[in-house]
Amino acid sequence: MRIKAYILRRLTRKKSINFDIRKAKNILFLRYDRIGDMVITTPVFRELKLAYPEINITVLASKANQYVLINNPYVDRVFTNHKNNLLKDLPTLLALRKEKFDVCVEFDHSVVPHSIVRLRIIKPKKIISIKKDGRYGVNGNELSLYDVYTEKQTKEHFRDIWLGVLEPFGINPKSRDYDLFVTDEQNKKAQNYVKQFPSKFLVGINLEGAVKGKKIESSELFQICHGLNDQTKNIQIIILSAPDNFQSAITMVKQMALNYVEVGYNTDRILDVAALINHLDLIITPDTSIAHIASAFNKPVVTIHENNPDSFHLFAPISSLNRTVFSKSKSGINDFSVSLLLQYCVELISLKIEEEYE
């Protein structure tokens, strides 16, 4: 433990540079994690760019979440990071070092060694991060690599925690909405697809999340689909599936043999599925990424979450119409209540229809 603490202190040692963050011309964001994390970070880029139109915004993204930023007018450049392969990332990191960034924002709220190493290589003038508790017996305030810490308030959504990094720039966000920019081609494809279901109430069901244990099983899917059709007339259910699971989803739906259920078209990129979600009326999902995408378009959403209120509060959907079914398990959703989920779905469908007729 003492050796690790010593290495951590040495690695995060840095001389302070006298520089006013509000005069920054170029800024780098480290956001190389999951798709959902990138979606709920998008308000940060927009609010910064609107407040400082001349600022150059670069994002170091992951292979998975970089596509969230396609067509985003508030982000100037996106680079790909591989997180667990420093050797592969080294040319990119050295290229970023040559940029001599005025400010770098690291969103990790705990001490993460691979982020620290990347920050040491990139060497920005100032580094902003979420307040850290420390590690290996080293307090967060001992990590001089970070020039500014922003607060992580308890019971605060991650969207708002991450928007807090704008405080050193003197920015009070005017909007906290998420941004997704689908192309005309993606939008047209989604429109043409849903045209085959005229006058139907369209329910999208996402089968699984990125985290192990977050999956709607075939027996549960049958109960959900059958129950929705029994309780709500004139419905069409569309199964949303990741490309890797597309064929297995088709097999599952064929086995159910329900004429009001079908698998949506294959969505190669995250904005493909976003375009489709934008044309649906209700989303059911155990995955927070899909919940955030639904929230970006303010779509009614019913989420299935493990029995962890703290985690849920950080990543909760922000759609004006949303409900969540909690499982009994703290590590998965294998025992959630299908009957409660159906109750919430019927409730949101009624509210959605009332909203449309107001």
N, C-alpha and C positions, 0 to 999 in steps of 0.2 A: 504493500500500500504506500509506504514512504517513497519508494522508487518511482511509482506511478505519479505520486503527487509532485515529486521533484521534476519529472519530465514534463508534466502538465504546466507547471509554473514557468519552466524554461521556454516551452513552446509558445506560451501565450505572453511572453514578455515583449513589450514594444515601447519605444520612445514616443511620447505624445507629440503630435504635429499641430502647430497653431493654424487652424483653418476653420473658417465659418461655414458650417454645413449649408446654410441658406444661399451660399454663393456657388454651390456645386453645379457643374456643367454636365458631368457624366456620372451615372450611377449604375451600379451592378447589383442585381438581386440574386441570391442563391436560393433556388426553389426546385431542387432536383429530387422530388419524392413522388407522391401519388397524384393521380388525376384530380381527385377531389380537393386536395390541398391547393392545387393551382387555380381551380375554379373559384374558390373562396378568397384567393389572394388578388383576383383581377381588379377589385375596387381600388386597391393600393396603386396600381399602375395608372389607372384612369385619373384618380384624384390628384396624384403627383403631377401628371402631364398637364392637366387643366390648370393647376396652380402655377406651374413653371413650364409653359409651352416650348421653350427653347432647350429644355434639358434633354439629354440623350439617355434613354432607358434601355439597358441590356439585361437579359435574364439568362442565367445558367440553369437550364431545365434538365429534366430526365428524359430518357428515350420514351417513356410512357406518357409523360404529361406535356411535352413540348407542343403537341398538336392542339392543345387548348388555346394556344396563343396565335394560331394561324389567323391572319386577317385582322388581328387586334391593332387598331390605329394608335394605341397608346404605348406600344412596345416597339422600339426601333430595331433591335436585333435579339436573336435567340441562339444560344450555344447549347450543345448537348454534353451532359456530364454522365459518367457511368458509375459514380459513387464507390463501388468496390474494386475499381481498376484504375489506380492512380497512374500507372505507367501509360495506359491508353489515353488518359486525360491530360497527361503532362504537356503535349504540344498545345492543346487548347488553353490550358492554364498559363503557359508562358506567353501565348498570344494576348491573353487578357492582361497579363502583367504589363505588357508594352503599352496598353491603353492608358495606364496611369490614372485609374479611376479616382475621382474625388471622394466618393462614398460607396461603401458596399453595405448592403443589408442582408444579414443572415437571420432567417426566421426560426432557427432551432431554439426551443425554450429550455433545452438542457445542454450539457457539455458534450459535443459530438466531435471526436478526434478527426474524422475525415474532413469535416468542415474547417476545423482549425488549420489543418495542413494546407488546404486549398487557399484559405485566407492568407497564410504566410507566403505562399507562392505568388498570389495575385498582388499583394501588397498595396491596398488602397490607402489613401490618406486617412480616412476616418471609417470606422466600422460601427454600425448600429445593430443591436440585437435585442431580442426579448430577454428580460431579466432571467438570470440563471441561478439555480440553487447551488451549483458547484458539483464537484466530483472528487473522489479519492481523498476526501478530507480537505479539499481546497475550496474555499468560498468563492462565489461568483464574483465578488468585488475585488478578488485578488488577481483576476484574469485581465491584465492590463491591455491585452490585445483588443478588447472591446472598449471603444471610446464612450459610447452612449448606450445605456440600457433603458428600454421602455418597459412599463409595468405590464404584468400579467395578472389582471384582477381575477379573483375567484368568481365562479359562476358567470363568466363572460364568454361569449361565443368566440371561436378562433378568428372569425372574420373581423371582429372588433379589436381583438388582441393584436392582429397583424396590421390593422389600420392605425394602431397606436405608433407604428414606426414613422408615421408622417409628422408626429408632434415636433421632433427636432427641426423640421422644415417650416414650422409655424402654420401647418395646414389643419384646418378643421373640416373634415369631409362633408360635402354637400349631399352626397348620396352614398349608400352602402350596398347598392345593387350589384349583382354579379354581371360580368360581361362575357358573352359568347357570340362570335360573329360567323355564322354559317354562310356559305357561298350561295349565289343564286342557283347554281346547278344542284347543290345539296337540297336547297329548299324546294325546288321544282320537283326533284325526285320524290321527296316526302309527300308533297301535294298530290302528285299523280298516283302515288301508292294509296293514300287514304280515300281517293275519289271512288274506289271500288266499294266503299262502305257508306253510301249516302244515307243520311239521317240516322246513322248508328252512333251510340255513345261509345267512344273508343277508349279502351282501358289497356295500357301497356304494363306488362309484368316482366320485370327484370329478375332472372332466376338466381343469380349469385353475385357475391362481392369479391373484391380482390383478396380479402382476408379469409384464411381457412376457417371453415365452420359456419360461414354465412352463405347458406344455400337453401333454396326452396326445393324440397324433394318432390319426386313425381307424384306421390300419394297426396301430398299437401297441395300441389298445383291442381290436381284433379278436383279436390274439395273446394278450392278457391274458385275455379272456373265454373264448376257446377253450381256452387252457392250463389255466385254473382248472377248467373243466368236465371236462377230460380227467383231471386229477390229483385232483380232489375231487368225489365224487358227492353228489347231493342238494343242489345249490347253486342259489341264485337271486341274480343280479347286478342291482343297482339303480343306475342312473346318476344322480348328483347334479349338478344344473346350476343356475347362476344364472338368474334370470328373463329376462335379456336373451338368453341362449343356449339357452333351453328348446326352442324350435322346431328349431334346428339340431341339438340333441342327439337329438330324436325322429327327425329325418331320418337321422342317422348310425346309430342303432340299427335302424331299418327296413332300411337298406342291408345291415347285417350279417346280418339274418334268423336270429338265434339265439333259440330259444324260451325260453331261460333268462335272457334279458337284457331289461330294460325300463327306461324313464326313470321316475323317481319323480314324484310330483305336484309341481306348480309351487309353489315356496316363495318367497313375497313378501318375507319378513323373515328375518333371520339366525336368529331363534329358531324359525322354522318348520323350517328344515333341522336345527337342533340337536335338535328333538323327534324328527325322523326318525332321525337318527344314533343317538340314545339307544336305538332299537329295532332297530338292526342289530348284526351279530356281528363284522364286520371292516370297516375303512375303508382304502381306497387313495387317496392324494392327493398331488399336486405342490404343494399350497397349504398354507402353514403355518397359516392361519386355521382351515381345516377340521381340521388335525391338532390344534390347540389345543382345538377344540370336542370332538373325539373324546376328548382327554385329560381334559376336564372331566367326562366320564362314564366315564373309565377304560376306553375301548373299545380293543381291539387295533387297531393302525394301522401300515400300511406307507407310509412317505413317500418321495417322489422329490425329490432335492435336487441343486442345482448343485454342482460340485466346489469347495466353499468351506467347509472345516472350521470356520473361525472363525465364519462366519455360522450354520452349522448348530448349533454349540454354544450360541449365544445363543438360538436359537428351537427347539431340539429338542423333540419330543413327550415328554410325561412319563407316558404310560400305562404301566402295569406290563408290558404286552406291546407292544413296538414294535420296528420294524426300519426301516432307511433304505437306499435304493439311491442311490448317487451317480453322476451323469453324468460324462462326461469333460470336459465344458465347464464353465468357471467362470461363465458368464453365462446358462445355460439348461439344459434337460433333454432336448435333442433327440437325445441319443445314450446314454440310460440302457439298462441291460441288462434286457430283459424276462424273460429266463430266471432271472436272480438275483431279480427281483421275485417271480416265481412260486414260486421256492424259499422265499423268506421268507414268502409267503402261506400255503403249505402247512404250513410250520413253525408259524406262529401259529394256524392253524386247528386243528392237532393239539393244541397247548398249550391253546387255548381249550376244546376238547372235554374234555380231561383235567381241566381246572379245574372244569368243570361237573359231572363225575362224582365228584369228590373228596368 
